[in-house]
Amino acid sequence: MVIFGWRTTIQQIRMLTLVCGHCHHQSAHQLFRRYTKPTIFFIPLFTIRSRYGLQCTFCGASYDISKMHAHQLV
């Protein structure tokens, strides 16, 4: 019997001060990378999907951004 699954991990890259597009407050935003890996017997193998995003610490709104935009913010 083979145990197969998926693991999604969120890695914080940097904290930035930006104006939120949802609540319009200037607040800290977390720049993060979310990636998904297949697992066999709970051992992660390789990355199959990688996404970047920003999350407002004031209202909690989260936005997906492109890889190019994430690298410009760093």
Backbone bond lengths (Angstrom), bond angles and torsions (degrees), N, CA, C in turn:
res aa  C-N    CA-C-N  psi(-1)  N-CA   C-N-CA  omega(-1)  CA-C   N-CA-C  phi
1 M - - - 1.440 - - 1.529 109.22 -
2 V 1.325 116.16 129.18 1.460 122.27 -179.89 1.526 108.59 -106.75
3 I 1.333 116.15 129.05 1.466 120.92 177.21 1.518 107.66 -96.52
4 F 1.337 115.71 115.75 1.458 122.68 -175.61 1.525 108.95 -121.31
5 G 1.327 116.80 143.22 1.463 119.52 178.75 1.514 111.90 -165.41
6 W 1.330 115.86 -166.27 1.461 123.76 -179.04 1.523 108.94 -130.29
7 R 1.306 116.90 145.18 1.460 121.48 175.38 1.526 108.65 -129.53
8 T 1.328 115.87 123.74 1.459 121.98 176.11 1.522 108.43 -107.10
9 T 1.325 116.07 127.53 1.455 122.49 -177.68 1.521 109.31 -122.98
10 I 1.334 116.35 140.87 1.464 121.78 177.01 1.520 108.20 -112.07
11 Q 1.337 115.60 125.94 1.456 122.13 -179.14 1.526 108.56 -115.71
12 Q 1.331 117.22 121.28 1.461 120.40 177.68 1.516 108.86 -76.41
13 I 1.338 116.30 130.92 1.453 121.30 -178.80 1.524 110.73 -99.20
14 R 1.351 116.25 -48.76 1.459 119.82 -175.82 1.521 110.12 -163.35
15 M 1.336 116.01 155.00 1.462 122.41 171.76 1.525 107.80 -102.43
16 L 1.334 116.20 130.82 1.464 122.34 -177.78 1.520 109.69 -125.92
17 T 1.332 117.05 153.17 1.458 121.36 173.50 1.519 107.78 -102.15
18 L 1.334 116.54 113.27 1.461 123.04 -177.15 1.523 109.69 -137.97
19 V 1.331 116.55 167.24 1.462 121.68 173.08 1.525 107.52 -91.89
20 C 1.318 115.81 125.48 1.464 121.49 -177.60 1.527 110.15 -72.25
21 G 1.307 117.13 136.04 1.456 122.28 177.09 1.518 113.10 -76.07
22 H 1.323 117.52 -14.31 1.464 121.84 -178.71 1.532 112.04 -95.20
23 C 1.343 117.36 -53.24 1.473 120.77 -176.40 1.528 112.94 -100.63
24 H 1.333 117.84 -9.07 1.472 124.73 177.52 1.522 113.29 62.40
25 H 1.331 118.52 26.92 1.457 122.87 174.29 1.523 108.92 -101.42
26 Q 1.331 116.09 145.70 1.457 119.70 171.96 1.523 106.65 -83.39
27 S 1.310 116.04 115.41 1.463 120.27 -175.84 1.522 109.78 -150.64
28 A 1.316 115.14 174.40 1.460 120.86 177.68 1.529 109.23 -71.94
29 H 1.309 115.35 139.77 1.461 122.37 175.93 1.524 108.19 -124.56
30 Q 1.299 115.76 137.06 1.456 121.58 177.58 1.523 108.35 -91.86
31 L 1.336 116.77 121.16 1.462 122.08 172.29 1.521 106.31 -91.02
32 F 1.333 116.75 123.28 1.459 119.97 -175.44 1.518 110.97 -135.11
33 R 1.342 114.01 160.73 1.463 122.78 174.16 1.519 107.06 -119.60
34 R 1.333 115.74 127.92 1.468 121.81 178.95 1.531 107.02 -113.84
35 Y 1.322 116.72 120.97 1.462 118.97 179.99 1.522 111.22 -130.16
36 T 1.331 114.40 149.94 1.458 122.40 -176.41 1.526 109.41 -117.50
37 K 1.329 115.02 135.15 1.465 121.47 179.25 1.523 109.58 -130.17
38 P 1.335 117.97 139.90 1.466 119.48 171.60 1.530 109.19 -74.77
39 T 1.328 116.20 150.84 1.465 120.57 179.38 1.523 110.11 -128.23
40 I 1.310 114.90 147.13 1.462 122.56 171.13 1.522 106.27 -126.79
41 F 1.318 116.21 123.30 1.462 122.66 -174.94 1.534 110.89 54.48
42 F 1.336 116.67 40.60 1.461 125.31 177.24 1.526 113.84 66.74
43 I 1.331 118.00 14.83 1.463 122.49 177.62 1.526 107.87 -103.71
44 P 1.361 118.30 118.83 1.463 120.20 179.35 1.533 110.74 -67.46
45 L 1.344 115.78 140.97 1.457 120.03 -175.34 1.527 112.64 -101.79
46 F 1.311 118.93 -68.45 1.459 123.05 -176.42 1.520 108.33 -152.13
47 T 1.316 116.52 159.62 1.462 121.37 -178.96 1.522 109.73 -80.42
48 I 1.348 116.72 126.84 1.460 119.94 178.08 1.528 111.94 -109.84
49 R 1.343 116.69 -18.28 1.459 119.71 -178.87 1.523 108.42 -149.25
50 S 1.329 115.83 133.41 1.453 121.24 179.43 1.521 108.60 -135.36
51 R 1.317 116.64 129.40 1.464 122.73 179.57 1.521 108.82 -131.64
52 Y 1.330 115.77 150.14 1.453 122.16 176.25 1.515 108.94 -114.38
53 G 1.335 116.00 152.07 1.456 119.20 -179.21 1.513 112.39 -157.81
54 L 1.330 114.73 166.76 1.462 123.73 174.63 1.515 107.91 -122.83
55 Q 1.336 116.64 141.33 1.459 120.56 175.92 1.519 108.81 -131.89
56 C 1.336 115.71 127.04 1.460 123.00 178.09 1.528 108.78 -74.38
57 T 1.341 116.76 130.84 1.465 119.93 178.80 1.526 111.80 -82.20
58 F 1.332 118.35 -12.89 1.466 121.38 -179.69 1.529 111.25 -82.46
59 C 1.338 116.73 -51.77 1.470 119.86 -176.61 1.528 113.32 -108.93
60 G 1.336 117.96 -14.25 1.458 121.19 178.42 1.519 114.88 86.92
61 A 1.345 117.36 3.38 1.468 120.30 179.38 1.526 109.63 -65.38
62 S 1.322 116.69 140.15 1.451 122.60 -178.10 1.523 109.44 -122.69
63 Y 1.331 116.18 137.95 1.461 122.36 -177.84 1.518 109.22 -128.85
64 D 1.323 117.62 135.28 1.457 121.82 171.13 1.519 108.25 -82.50
65 I 1.338 116.59 137.46 1.459 121.50 177.77 1.526 108.27 -129.37
66 S 1.320 116.22 163.94 1.464 120.64 -178.65 1.531 110.20 -77.83
67 K 1.311 115.38 162.29 1.462 121.52 178.89 1.525 110.28 -62.77
68 M 1.322 117.03 -40.19 1.458 121.63 179.86 1.532 110.77 -63.38
69 H 1.339 116.90 -43.43 1.458 121.32 178.86 1.530 110.39 -64.61
70 A 1.313 118.31 -39.33 1.468 121.98 178.58 1.522 111.00 -63.14
71 H 1.330 117.34 -41.65 1.460 120.62 179.44 1.521 111.43 -68.70
72 Q 1.333 118.37 -30.33 1.464 121.21 175.85 1.524 111.01 -69.46
73 L 1.327 118.24 -33.98 1.463 121.44 179.88 1.524 112.61 -73.73
74 V 1.318 116.86 -25.73 1.467 120.24 179.53 1.498 107.29 -78.07
